[in-house]
């Protein structure tokens, strides 16, 4: 499947979900839609690996569903297809051991800067609570299935998983619109379904806009 086909499938899946839920009544009626931009980097005060560089610009389309309340928190389900544009380069060629087949060719391949693409379909669960008028605190965890189009010394090409958590604030700019600002921590790996599977861990900043449908 090509990159364009994968992206088209993710957008189609979100569109189908939105149309289906609009026709239903009940707990999973769509509440709002949104767009999220996330910039992440493996070089930060939490993660610091001198063997490689890794950064990513992430774009997510979001559909929010109301799952009810837990104590004083509102609970939301977030359906979000996404694309990640990743910059990666191996800095320490010794990461590729001489015991590996064609290790010199691999060192040359992996130390060459790469632009990669990751396509994912992710589900998130958010807890939200108003702290002052129009300002909500929000905590989110997410898990998604993905595919990455380029192999590196840390992760095989093809099927992989993404996991992340976010903390941030949402501010209501009008009755229908909100702005979100937060920080996230995440990981990409394939759960040892392929080798290599060292994966990537990262910290990032994210900003989003939401539009209330109801």
C-alpha positions in Angstrom: 0.0 0.0 0.0 1.4 3.4 -1.0 1.8 6.4 1.4 -1.1 8.2 -0.4 -3.4 5.2 -0.1 -2.6 4.9 3.7 -3.3 8.5 4.3 -6.5 8.3 2.3 -7.6 5.3 4.3 -7.0 7.1 7.6 -9.0 10.2 6.5 -11.8 7.9 5.1 -12.0 6.0 8.4 -12.4 9.3 10.3 -15.0 10.6 7.9 -17.0 7.4 8.1 -16.9 7.4 11.9 -18.1 11.0 12.0 -21.0 10.4 9.6 -22.0 7.2 11.4 -22.1 8.8 14.8 -24.0 11.8 13.6 -26.9 9.5 12.8 -26.9 7.8 16.2 -28.2 8.9 19.5 -26.5 7.9 22.8 -23.2 8.1 24.6 -20.9 8.1 21.5 -22.4 11.0 19.6 -19.6 13.2 18.3 -19.1 16.2 20.5 -16.5 18.3 18.7 -13.8 18.1 16.1 -10.2 19.4 16.2 -6.8 19.7 14.7 -3.6 19.1 16.7 0.0 20.0 15.8 2.8 18.4 17.8 6.6 19.0 17.6 8.7 16.3 19.3 12.4 15.7 19.8 14.6 13.0 21.2 17.1 15.6 22.5 15.7 17.1 25.7 16.1 17.2 29.5 14.3 13.8 29.8 15.8 11.8 26.9 19.3 12.4 25.8 20.9 9.9 23.5 24.1 10.9 21.7 24.0 8.0 19.2 21.3 9.6 17.0 19.1 12.6 16.2 15.4 12.4 16.0 12.6 15.0 15.6 9.1 14.9 14.2 6.3 17.2 13.2 3.0 15.6 13.8 -0.4 16.5 12.4 -3.6 14.9 13.8 -7.3 15.2 12.8 -9.4 14.7 15.9 -13.0 13.7 16.7 -14.2 13.8 20.3 -16.9 11.7 21.9 -18.4 12.2 25.4 -18.0 9.1 27.6 -19.5 10.7 30.7 -18.1 11.7 34.1 -15.8 10.3 36.7 -15.9 12.2 40.0 -15.3 15.8 38.9 -13.7 14.9 35.5 -15.3 14.8 32.1 -14.1 11.8 30.1 -13.6 11.9 26.3 -12.7 9.4 23.6 -10.5 10.9 20.9 -10.4 9.3 17.4 -7.4 10.7 15.6 -5.7 9.7 12.3 -2.3 11.3 12.0 0.8 11.7 9.9 4.3 12.3 11.3 7.2 13.7 9.2 10.4 12.6 10.9 14.0 13.6 10.6 16.5 11.0 11.7 20.3 10.4 11.5 22.6 8.0 13.2 25.5 9.9 14.7 27.5 7.0 16.2 28.4 4.5 13.5 29.6 2.1 16.2 26.0 1.5 17.1 26.0 -0.9 14.1 28.3 -3.8 15.2 30.9 -5.5 13.0 29.1 -8.7 13.7 26.1 -7.7 11.6 26.0 -8.7 7.9 27.2 -6.0 5.6 27.8 -3.7 8.6 29.8 -1.2 6.6 27.0 -0.7 4.1 24.5 -0.4 7.0 26.7 2.2 8.7 26.7 4.3 5.5 23.0 3.9 5.1 22.0 4.8 8.7 24.5 7.7 9.1 22.9 9.4 6.1 20.2 11.9 7.2 16.7 10.6 6.5 13.2 12.1 6.1 10.7 9.5 7.1 6.9 9.3 7.3 4.7 7.5 9.8 1.0 7.1 9.3 -1.2 6.1 12.3 -4.7 5.6 13.6 -4.8 6.4 17.3 -7.3 6.3 20.1 -7.0 8.6 23.0 -8.7 8.9 26.4 -8.9 12.3 28.1 -9.8 13.4 31.6 -10.8 17.1 31.6 -11.7 19.4 34.5 -12.5 23.1 34.6 -10.1 24.9 37.0 -11.3 28.5 36.4 -14.0 29.9 34.1 -13.3 28.9 30.5 -10.0 27.2 31.3 -9.8 23.4 31.6 -7.0 21.1 32.7 -6.6 18.1 30.5 -4.7 14.8 30.8 -4.7 12.3 27.8 -3.3 8.9 27.1 -3.2 7.4 23.6 -2.3 4.2 21.8 -2.2 3.7 18.0 -1.4 1.4 15.2 1.0 2.8 12.6 3.3 2.1 9.7 6.6 3.8 9.0 8.1 4.0 5.5 11.8 3.9 6.1 14.0 1.6 8.2 16.7 2.8 10.6 19.2 1.3 13.0 16.6 1.6 15.7 13.4 0.5 14.1 12.3 -1.7 11.2 10.3 -0.4 8.3 6.6 -1.2 8.3 4.2 -2.0 11.2 4.7 -0.3 14.5 2.9 1.1 17.6 2.8 4.6 19.1 2.1 5.3 22.8 1.9 8.7 24.4 0.6 10.8 27.2 -0.2 14.5 27.4 -0.9 17.2 29.9 -2.2 20.6 29.0 -4.8 23.3 29.1 -7.8 24.1 27.0 -9.2 27.6 26.8 -12.7 28.5 25.5 -12.3 31.4 23.1 -16.0 31.4 22.2 -19.1 29.2 22.7 -18.0 27.0 19.9 -14.2 27.2 19.8 -11.3 26.3 22.1 -7.5 26.5 22.0 -5.3 23.8 23.5 -1.7 24.0 24.6 0.2 21.1 26.2 3.2 18.9 26.4 3.5 15.2 25.6 5.8 12.3 26.1 5.8 9.3 23.8 7.3 6.2 22.3 7.4 4.5 18.9 8.2 0.7 18.8 7.0 -2.5 17.2 6.7 -4.7 20.4 9.4 -7.0 19.0 7.3 -8.1 16.0 10.4 -7.2 13.9 14.0 -6.4 14.4 15.5 -4.0 15.2 13.1 -2.6 17.9 15.1 -0.1 20.0 12.4 2.4 19.1 12.3 6.2 19.8 11.3 8.0 23.0 10.6 11.7 22.8 9.2 14.8 24.5 7.3 17.5 22.7 5.0 20.5 22.7 1.5 20.5 21.1 -1.1 23.1 20.1 -4.6 22.4 19.0 -7.9 24.0 18.0 -11.4 22.5 18.7 -14.8 23.3 17.3 -17.9 22.3 19.3 -20.7 20.7 17.2 -23.4 20.8 19.8 
